Amino acid sequence: MVAELTPRGPDGTGYYSAAGIGLGHARLSIIDLEGGGQPIHNEDRTVWTVFNGEIFNYVELRRDLERRGHRFYTHSDTEVIVHLYDEYGDDFPGRMNGQFAIALWDTRRRRLLLVRDRPGILPLYFSRQDNRLLFASEVKGLLPAMSNRPELNFAALDQLMTFWAPTSPASLFSGVEEVSPAEMVIVEAGQVRRRRYWEWDFATDRDYLTGSTESLAEELSELLLDATRLRLRADVPVGAYLSGGLDSSGIAALVRHLGHPDLHTFSIGFEDPGLDEREHQVRISKYLDTRHASVLCRHGDIAAIFPQVIRRTEAPILRTAPAPMAILSALVRRHDYKVVLTGEGADEVFGGYDLFKEAKIRQFWARQPESMRRPMLLRRLYPYLDLNQRGGQAYLKRFFGQGLDQPDSPGFSHLPRWITTGKTREFLSSDLRASLPNDPVEGLIATLPESFGTWHPFNRAQYLEAKTLMAGYLLNSQGDRMLMANSVEGRFPFLDHRVIEFANRLHPRHKMRVLNEKYLLKRALAKYLPAETIARFKQPYRAPDIAAFFGSGASPPDYVTECLSVRSLHETGYFDPQRVQHLLRKIEHGRVIGFKDNMAFLAVLSTQLWHRIFIDRQDIPVGQITTSDASNSYS
């Protein structure tokens, strides 16, 4: 089991076994390089733990625990976990500021705790097998010990083809569950219980933060500085991703402000000018005086590594965007870095996505649904799309008008995305569709917290984004899995729980002023960044999808042809071969249009690859995840 997790921990392994329990650990050594091997125990060896991640406030926690009489035998952050449990029992996760997937064994009470960090940065899975419970950071760590051949969880695939990821705690593997973000799973006396220790909660009109914009911006600035300071703790060099946008530039600027010497930044560029941001990356790197390295991602690079990407994600994906992130982490590792700070999370926490603007305009439009002028405001959000012609106006009404008659629906903000993404489900085979239990949107809405309806519509949209796309896809398939493909740890200052809690107490007008997104964050970062970076129009991160496999008239890789053949589609039984073949003919004749076709192609291809890799256990001869020759660096 541990051998399957080697990319997550190539620096060593450790084991503990006793009656009723076995713990194993693959280590990526970052803190206490010599003495921090796991498993770790308390003074009398009655509590043992293995964990993946970091406890960033371990220095302060250790100091407090030593004052309370606890004795430490390492200098690692891991050891605070067992002493926190001794001191505070099941309330110990609330004391930690970090990102973590923890397994803790209490020998006295013969109980196992599985704990995951608040936003869900690091994955953790478990499976009940006969009278055993297996757990691991990735499903591939469970598979060698599972009693039966794995099977696809049809309901989870249905959710993924609506929300881009299964809704927690489901996984793509039948019989395998994830520990949800901010959750503790307690295994004791043959029973498995779930307990939430933190919630992504929002203020209401009575308890929003008060104060001037200037004072709130200063408070946020100090909070972000401290979140960044904590995430620089390491016994190895720490670098930073630099996309050229506000969020990653802001983190790099905070690092430089904290006096971090010789900051090394890493970026990715694309041969497609519409996707490439290297000009902005170079400009901000020079402004911040960082040592910068970048890598060019070509279309063929994505196609070459795509099966390896699916091996790492352990789930189908609807976009190729994770693949370039794997190439970027390979660049980091090639420069002998194990840790990078990233700007991920700012858009969810401070309302930066165009989706939040869309929802605000759609709420305005819904008050006069017959208006011709109100939907035209949506053109301001997408200057890179041609929406000025008659066809563009029709598209605005057709796409964004979805759900317009349901302005009070809990999912109003996301209905256009969910409905459009959900059209990929039309490619599912009739047999699979007939077996699905219920509508994914209805299922998600049924799980929303009781307080959801009391929140401002802007905050409701933020909650849905954090609980679906962020935790299930951005932090997982596009985040952790692509970092760990090359044994790199990502750290996320914007997802410090104190930052989240502060932002969730802000009135939405501090997050979006008219249509100016992340308003207070921009004010907080203005003293660290050039005005052009603050004012720059947000460009979403995108990568070529179908074009990566069929670009310039070239034939697709052999695995694409094989996975999408009528024979292969019949063998798996997941998709309708006629629909898939019709899509392929559209691609061959250059008639693919819009997001739906791109998402459908990738959903089918990645699911077929997933089946070959994890169900049939086939090796697919493809390129390895590494940097191409087209990388460069400068000081």
N, C-alpha and C positions, 0 to 999 in steps of 0.2 A: 504493500500500500504506500509506504513512504517513498519507495523508488519512483513511483509515478509522479511524485511532486518535486522531483529534483530541480526543475527550472525555478521553482519558488524558493528553493533553498539548496544551492550548490556547494555551500561551504562546510557542510558537516551534517551528521545525523545523530540522534540520541533516542534512547528507548527506556521505558519503565514498564514493568509488568508485575502483577500480583494477582491474587485470587479475584476474578471477576472484572479485571481491568487491564488494558494494554494501551499505553500512550507512545506515540512515535512522533518524531519531529525532524524536518529537513530545514536547515538553518541558512538564512542569508544574514551574515554577521555584519552588524552596523554599530551596535553599542556594546562595550565590553568585549572586544574581539577575542580575547584569550579566555576569559572566564565566564562568558554568558551562554554557554551551551545549555540546551534543554533536553529533558524535563528539569524543572526547578522545584524545590520543595521548601517547606517551612523548617523551623528549628528542630522539631521532633519528628519530621518526615511523615506527618499525618495528613498533609495537604500537598498535592502535586499538581503541576500545571504545564501545559505546552500552549504556546500561542504564536500567532502570526500577526505582525504589526508593530506598533510602537505605543508606549505610554509616555506622551510628551512631557507631562508634569511629574515624571518619576522622581526628579531631584527633590521637589517640594514634598511629595508624598513620603519619600524615604526619610527625610529630615523629621517629619511629624511622627512617623511610625517608630523611629529610633527613640524619640522623646517618650513614647509610650511603652518602651521596653523591648521592642522587637530587635532581633539580632540578624544581620545580613551576612552572607558569605560570598556574594558577588557584587559587582558594580553595575549589573544590568538593570534595565527597566523591567524585565520579566519578574524579578523577585518581589517587586512591590505587590504583585497580584496575590500571591499566597498570604502575605501579611495583611493586606487589605481584607481578604476574606476572613482571616482569623479575627480581625478587629471589628468588622462591620457586617459579617455574614452576607446574606444575599443582596444587601444594599451596596456592596462594594463597587459595582460598575459606575454608579453615580459619582464616585470620587475621581474617576479617571478622565483625563483629557487626552483622547487618543483615537487611533484607528486600530481595530483589533478583531480577531476571531480567536476565542479562548475556549480551551477545554480544561476544566478543573475537577480533580478527583479528591473527595473527602473520604479518607479511609475510615474515620471513626463512624460516620453516618452512612457510609457506603452509598454515596450519591455522586452523580456526575452533573456538572453544570456546563452548558454550552452557551457562550455569550458572544454577541456580535455588536459592533460599534453602532452609534446612533444613526448616522445617515446611510450606513450600509456600504462603506468603502471596501471592506474586505469580505469575501464570501465564506460561507460555512454551511455544510450540508450534512444530513444524517439520513440513515435508512434503517428501518426495523426489519431484521432478518431472523425469522423464527424466534428464538429467545435471546437474540443478540441485538445490540444497537451499534451500528457502525457510523463513524463520523470522519470528515476530512474537509480540507479547504477547497478541494475540487472533487467533482463526481468521479473523475478518473482514479482518484485515490480509493474510492469505495468499490469500484467494479471488480478488482481481483478477488475480493472477499464475499461478493454477493452470491447467493445460492442459485439464482436463476439468470438466464440471459436477459439483459436489459431490454425494455420495450419503450416505445414512444408514448408519452402522456398526451393523448389527443386534445384534452381540454387546455393543456398548457400551450400547445401549438396554436390553438384557436386564439388564446389570449395574446400570444406573441404576434400573430398576424392582425391584431387590433391595436395593441399598445406598444409594440416593438419588443416586448419582453413578457414572460409569464408574470402573473400577479403573485406576489409572495403569499404563502410559502411554497408555491408550486415550482417544480423544475420540469425540464423536458423529459426527464426519466421517470417512468412510472414507478412509484414506490420510494422515490427519493424526494425529500423535502429540504428546503433551506431554513436555516435560522433567520428569521426576519430581522431587518434593521432594528436596533434598540430593543432586542428581545433576549431573554434568558430562557433556555430550555432546560428543565430540571428533570433528571432521570433518577427515580428513587423508588425502591420497593416494587419494581416491575411496572411502574407507571411513568408516563411522559406528560409533563405539564409545561405550558407556555406562559411566560410572564413578561409583560412590557415594563421596562424601567425608565422610559423616556418617551415623549410624544412630540411630534412636529406640530405644535399648537400655536394659535394666533390670538392676539389681543382683539378686543371688541371696542366699540366707541368709548366705553367707560374707562378703559385702562391702557390706551395708547400712550407711548412716551410723549412727554411734553418738553418744551424748550424750543429755542430758535434753531433755524437750519444750521447756523454756524456752530452752535454748541453741540448739536447732535452729530454733525460732521466731524468735529474734533473728538468726540467720544468714540465714534466709529474708527477714526484714524488710529487712536491709541490702542483700541481693541485689536485691530488688524496688525499693528506692529507687534503686539504681544503674541498673537497667534502665529505670526511668522517667526518671531524669535524662538518660540518653543520648538517649531518645526525645523530649526537649523541645528538642533541638538543631535550630534552624531560623532562617532569616532572615525568616520570616513568623509571624504569631500562631498559636499552637497551642491548640486547644480540646479538649474531651473529651465523649464520649458518657456519658449518665447514665441507666441503666435503672431505678435505684432498688434494685437487688440488691447483693449483696456485692461482686462483682467490679468492676463499673464504679465503684461508690462507693469501693472501695478504691483504685483508680487515681487518681480525682479527689482523694482524701484525701492520697495520696502526693505528688501535684503541689503541693497546698497546703502540705504539710509542707516541701517543697523550696524554698518561698518564691516560687513562681511567682505573680506579681501578677495580679489581675483575671482569674481563670480563667473562661472562658465555657463553659458546659455545655449540651448539647443532648439533648432527649428526644422520644419519640413516645408518644402516647396513643391509645386506641381508644374508640369510642362504646359498645362492648360492655363492661359493667362487669366481666365475668368475665375480660377480657383486659387491662383498663386498670390501669396502675401509677402514674398521675400523682400520686396522693396521696403515695406513697413518694418519688417523684422530687423533688417540691417540698420535702418534709421534709429530705431529705439535702442538697439544694442550699442551703437556709437554714442548715443546720448547718455546712456548709463555706464559706458566704458566697461562693457563685459567682454570676456573672451567668448567668441561666438562660433558655433559649428552648425552647419545646415546640410541637409541631404535632399536631393531631388527625387521625387517619387514619379516614376513613369507609369503609364497605363499598364505596360507589360509586367511591371513589378508587382502590381496588385494581383493580376491573374496568376502569376507564378507562385505566390505564397498563399493564395486564398484557402486551399485545403488545410494548410497549417494553421491559418487563422481560425478555422472552424474547430480544429482539434483543440485549440486553446480556449475558445469561447464556450465550447461544449453545448452550443445552442445555435440554431439558425439565426441569421441576421438579415435585415431588410435593406441595408446599405453597405457599401464597401468601406465606409469611413474607419472602421477599426484597423484595416490593413496598413494604411500609412502610419498609424500610431505605433504599430509593431515595428515598422521600419525605423521610426524615430527613436524608440527605446533601444533598438540595436545600435544606433549611432551613439547614444549615451553610454552604453556598455563598452563600445569600441574605444571610447575615451577614458575608460577605467573609472567610470562613475557608477555608483549603486543607488543613489538617491537623487530625486529631482522634486522641486516644488512646482506645482501647477496652479493655474487660475480656475480650474474646474470648480463648479458650485456657485460662482458669483451670479450667474444668470438665474438660477433657481432661487437663491436666497434673496436677491435684490430685484428680481423681476426684469431681467434683461432680454428675454426672448421676444421675437416678433409675435409669438403666440399671445403674449399678454397684451400687446398693442391691438392685435386682431380682436381679442375678446372685448377690449374696451370700445373699439369702433363698432363691433357687432351689437353690443349692448345699446349703443347710441342709435344704430340703424334699426334695431328691433322695435324701438318706440314709434318709428314711422317706416314700416317695412316696404311701403309702396314708393318711398323716396328714391329718386334717381341720383341725387347728389351725395347722399350719405355714404353709400358703398364706394364712391370714388375716392374717399379718404384712404382706402386701403392701398391705392396706387403709391402713396408716399412711403409705404413700408418696403417696397421691392423695386428700387430703381434699376436693378440689374435684369428685371424681367420686362418684356414688351407688353404692357397692359393698357396702352393708350388706344389701340385699334379696337374696332367693334368686337372682334373675337376676344380681346383681352377683357373688355367690360363684361362680356357674357360669362367668361371664366370666373371673374370676381363674384358675380351673382350665383353662379352654379356651385362654386366651391365654398365660399364664405357664407352663402345664404343657407347652408345646411344647418338645421337646428334652430333657425331664426325664430320659428314659432314656439320655441321652448326656452325663453330667456330665463325662466326660473329653474330650469333643470339643473341638478347638481353637476352635470357634466357639460354644461353649455359651452364653456371656454374651449373644450377639447373636441366637441362633436365633429367639426369639419375634419380634423386630423383622424379621429377614430373611424369615422365613416369612410373616408378615402382609403386609409390603410386597410380597413376591414374588407374592402373590395378584393383584396388579394385572396380572401377566403373563397372566392368564387372558383379558384383553381383547385380547391380540395376535391377529392373524389366524393362521389355521392354516398358511398358506404361510410367514409369517415365523417362526413357532415351529419349523417343520420345518427351517428353514435354520440354526438356532442350533447352535453347535459343542458346548457342554457346559454343565453346571450352573454358574451363577456362583459359588455358595458353594464348590463343589469347586475351581474355578479359583483363587479367592482363597486358600484354604487351601494349595494347592500352592505358593504364592509366599511363604509365611511363612518367616522366618529359622530356621536350624537351632536357635538358642538359645531359640526361642519356648516349647518344651515344658518348659524348665527354670525359667521364670518363675512367680511366684505367679499364681493365677487372676485376681486383681484387676488385676495388671499386664498380663496377656494381654488382658483386656477393654479396658484403656487403649490398648494398641497398636492393636487393631482399630478403636477409635473414631478414633484419630489418623490412621490410614492410609486410612480409608474416608470417614466422614461429615465429619470436620473438614477434611481437605485438599481433598476433592472437592466438597463442598457448602458448608459453613459459611464457609470462607475464600474460596471462589471465587464460587459463585452468590449467596450471601447476604452475602458480605463484599466482596472487591475489586471485583466487577462492579457492585454497587450504589453503592459509594463513587465509583468512577470514572465512573459514569453522569453525575455532576455535578462531575467533576474535583476530587475530594477524596481525599486520602491518609489511610488509616487506619494507626495504629501500635499494636503489640500487646506491651506490656511482659511479659505472662505467657508470651509465646512467644520471649523472649530465650533463646538456646540454653543459656546458663548456668543459667537458672531451670529449664528442662526437665531438664538433666543433674542438677541438685541434686534435683529432685522424683523423678527416676527412680532415685535411690539411697536414697530413703526407704523404710522398711518400710511396707506398706499400712496398718498400724494408725495411722500418722501422717496418712494421708489420710482414712480413714474409721474413726472410733471407734464401734463397734457400728453404728448407722445414722446417725451424725452426720457428714455429708459435709464434705470440705475442712477437716478438723479442725485441722491445723497452720497452714493459711492463715488460718483464723479467729483463731488465737492470734497470728499475726504481725501481723494488721491490727487487733487489738483496741484498741491504744493510739491508733489514728487515727480510729476510727469509734464512733458511739454503740452501746450494748449492744443496742438493739432491731434495728439493722441486722445485727449479727453473729448474733443469735438468730433473725432472721426466717426463716420457712419459705420454701424456694426455690420461686419461681413460674417455670415455664419460659416462655420467650418464644413466644407463639402469635399467629396472626392468623386472621381468618375465611377459610375456604376456599370451599366451595360457596356459602355464604351471601353472599359478596362479589359473586356473579354473579346470584343468584336471590333476593335479600333482599326482604322485605316484599311478596312477591307480584308484584314488578316483572318485566317481561320482561328476559331477558339481553341484553347488547349484541349488535348484528348479527353481529359477528365470531364470537361463540360459536355462534350458530345456523348460520352458514355453515360453520365449521370442522367441526362435528359432524354435518353433514347426511350422509345416506346416500351422496349423490353424492361429497362430498369424501372420505369414509372409503374409498370404493371407489377413488378416484383415487390416493390415497397408498398404499393396500394394507397399512398398518401394523396396523390394528385390525379386529376383527370388528364390522361394523355392527349386527348384531342385538343383541349384548351392550351396545353403546354406547347404542342406542335404548332398550333395557330400563332402563339406568341413568338416562337422561333422563326416562323416565316415572316412575321412583321419585322423582326430584327434583321433578318437577311436582306429584306427589301428596303431597309432604312425607313420603316414607317412606325417606329416606336415613338410614342408621344407621352410626355409627362411622367409624373412620379409613380402613377399606378403601375405602368409597364415595368419600370425599373425595380420597384419593390416586389412585384410578382415574380420577375425573373430571379432575383436574388433569394427570395423566400423559397422558391422551388429548388434552385441549385444548392443552396446551403443546407436545406433539409435533407436532400438526397445525399450530400456529402456527409452530413451528420450520421445518417443511417449506415453508410459504408464504414465510417471510422469507428463508431461506437457499438453498432449492432452486429454488422458483419465482420468487424475487426480487420478491415482490409487496409493495406498500406497503399497510398496513392503517391506515385513518384512525381514529386514537384520540387520547386526550389525551397531553400531554407530561408527563414526570416532573418535577414541581415541587411546591411547597408549596401547600396549599389556603388559603383565606382564614381558616381556623380555627386560626391560629397565634398564639402570644402570647409575650411575654417580660417579664422583670422583673429588677431588680437587687436 
